[in-house]
């Protein structure tokens, strides 16, 4: 089931981008969490990420997490935002075999946006959730009203 009334509001967000082979995406998440904890940062949210599929089975993954500190010392390849917010998001929860069910969730979410006369205006954010016994991912996409790009031009020859 899709939700049209979702949002993301986080304070003190640390992020880092990775370029990895498609079959090694888990390593980016593991590295990010290890580096975050290694810097002594106290995390106050679960990680969320965007994934761009590139040529040659490569992925660009940007991973984000909210931390307690409001002015952390970070290495040059990490980024800090004091506030991260996206309103007007549609979302769907992906359960079971998340990797296997993800493509179907994308189709449902984009079809839902189209049915609701909306268009995607952000990348898809993957918000991790669950525990050892039940893992899930919420996919969220920012939207705006769909725009009809037809332009009618009237020429008056009087």
C-alpha positions as CSV (number, residue, x, y, z in Angstrom):
1,X,0.0,0.0,0.0
2,X,1.3,3.4,-0.9
3,X,1.2,6.5,1.3
4,X,0.8,10.0,-0.2
5,X,1.4,11.9,3.1
6,X,4.9,11.0,4.0
7,X,8.0,13.2,4.7
8,X,11.6,13.2,6.0
9,X,12.7,15.6,8.7
10,X,16.1,15.0,10.3
11,X,18.6,17.3,12.1
12,X,22.4,17.0,12.2
13,X,22.8,14.7,9.2
14,X,26.1,13.2,8.1
15,X,26.4,11.8,4.6
16,X,28.9,10.2,2.3
17,X,28.8,9.1,-1.3
18,X,30.2,5.8,-2.7
19,X,30.9,4.4,-6.2
20,X,30.7,0.6,-5.9
21,X,30.0,-2.4,-8.1
22,X,26.3,-3.5,-8.0
23,X,27.1,-6.7,-6.2
24,X,29.1,-5.0,-3.5
25,X,26.5,-2.4,-2.3
26,X,26.4,-3.8,1.2
27,X,30.0,-2.9,1.7
28,X,29.2,0.8,1.3
29,X,26.7,0.7,4.1
30,X,29.1,-1.3,6.3
31,X,31.9,1.1,5.6
32,X,29.8,4.2,6.3
33,X,28.5,2.8,9.6
34,X,32.0,1.7,10.7
35,X,33.4,5.2,9.9
36,X,30.5,7.0,11.6
37,X,31.0,4.9,14.8
38,X,34.8,5.1,14.5
39,X,34.5,8.9,14.6
40,X,32.6,8.5,17.9
41,X,29.4,9.9,16.5
42,X,26.2,8.9,18.3
43,X,23.6,8.0,15.7
44,X,20.0,9.0,16.5
45,X,18.2,7.6,13.4
46,X,18.5,4.6,11.2
47,X,20.5,5.1,7.9
48,X,18.7,6.2,4.7
49,X,20.2,6.3,1.3
50,X,19.8,7.1,-2.4
51,X,21.0,4.7,-5.1
52,X,21.8,5.7,-8.7
53,X,22.4,2.9,-11.2
54,X,25.3,3.7,-13.5
55,X,26.9,2.0,-16.5
56,X,28.9,-1.2,-16.2
57,X,26.9,-2.4,-13.2
58,X,28.2,0.4,-10.9
59,X,26.1,2.2,-8.3
60,X,26.4,5.6,-6.8
61,X,25.2,5.3,-3.2
62,X,24.7,8.3,-0.9
63,X,24.2,7.3,2.7
64,X,22.8,9.6,5.4
65,X,22.3,9.3,9.1
66,X,21.2,11.7,11.8
67,X,23.6,12.2,14.7
68,X,23.5,13.8,18.1
69,X,26.3,16.3,17.6
70,X,25.5,19.6,16.0
71,X,29.1,20.5,14.8
72,X,31.1,17.3,14.3
73,X,34.7,17.1,13.1
74,X,34.4,15.1,9.8
75,X,36.9,13.9,7.2
76,X,36.8,15.8,3.8
77,X,34.8,13.0,2.1
78,X,31.9,13.3,4.5
79,X,29.2,16.0,4.5
80,X,27.2,17.6,7.3
81,X,23.8,19.3,7.1
82,X,22.3,20.8,10.2
83,X,18.8,20.1,8.8
84,X,17.5,17.7,6.1
85,X,13.9,17.9,5.2
86,X,11.7,16.8,2.3
87,X,7.9,17.2,2.5
88,X,5.3,15.9,0.1
89,X,6.6,12.4,-0.2
90,X,4.9,9.2,-1.4
91,X,6.1,6.0,0.2
92,X,5.8,2.2,0.2
93,X,7.1,-0.4,2.7
94,X,9.1,-3.3,1.2
95,X,9.2,-6.4,3.3
96,X,10.3,-10.0,2.9
97,X,13.2,-10.4,0.5
98,X,13.8,-6.7,0.1
99,X,16.2,-7.0,-2.8
100,X,13.8,-9.3,-4.7
101,X,10.7,-7.2,-3.9
102,X,12.3,-3.7,-4.6
103,X,11.6,-3.5,-8.3
104,X,7.9,-4.4,-7.8
105,X,7.7,-1.7,-5.1
106,X,9.2,0.9,-7.5
107,X,6.6,0.0,-10.1
108,X,3.7,0.3,-7.6
109,X,5.0,3.6,-6.2
110,X,5.5,5.3,-9.6
111,X,2.1,4.0,-10.8
112,X,0.5,5.4,-7.7
113,X,2.1,8.8,-8.3
114,X,0.8,8.8,-11.9
115,X,-2.7,7.8,-10.7
116,X,-2.6,10.6,-8.2
117,X,-1.5,13.1,-10.9
118,X,1.9,13.6,-9.2
119,X,5.5,13.6,-10.6
120,X,8.7,12.5,-8.8
121,X,11.0,15.4,-8.0
122,X,13.6,13.7,-5.8
123,X,15.6,10.5,-6.1
124,X,14.1,7.6,-4.3
125,X,15.2,7.4,-0.6
126,X,15.6,4.0,1.0
127,X,14.9,4.2,4.7
128,X,16.2,1.1,6.6
129,X,14.1,-0.4,9.3
130,X,13.5,-3.4,11.4
131,X,15.5,-5.7,13.7
132,X,17.2,-9.1,13.5
133,X,13.8,-10.9,13.1
134,X,12.1,-8.5,10.7
135,X,13.8,-6.3,8.2
136,X,12.1,-3.8,5.9
137,X,12.9,-0.8,3.8
138,X,10.6,2.2,3.2
139,X,11.0,3.8,-0.2
140,X,10.1,7.5,-0.3
141,X,10.0,9.8,-3.3
142,X,9.3,13.5,-3.1
143,X,6.6,14.7,-5.5
144,X,4.9,17.7,-7.0
145,X,1.7,18.1,-9.0
146,X,2.0,16.7,-12.5
147,X,2.3,19.4,-15.1
148,X,0.8,19.3,-18.6
149,X,3.5,20.6,-20.8
150,X,1.2,21.4,-23.7
151,X,1.4,25.0,-24.7
152,X,-1.3,26.6,-26.8
153,X,-0.3,29.6,-28.8
154,X,-2.9,31.8,-30.3
155,X,-1.9,34.0,-33.2
156,X,-4.3,36.8,-34.1
157,X,-3.9,37.9,-37.8
158,X,-6.1,41.0,-37.7
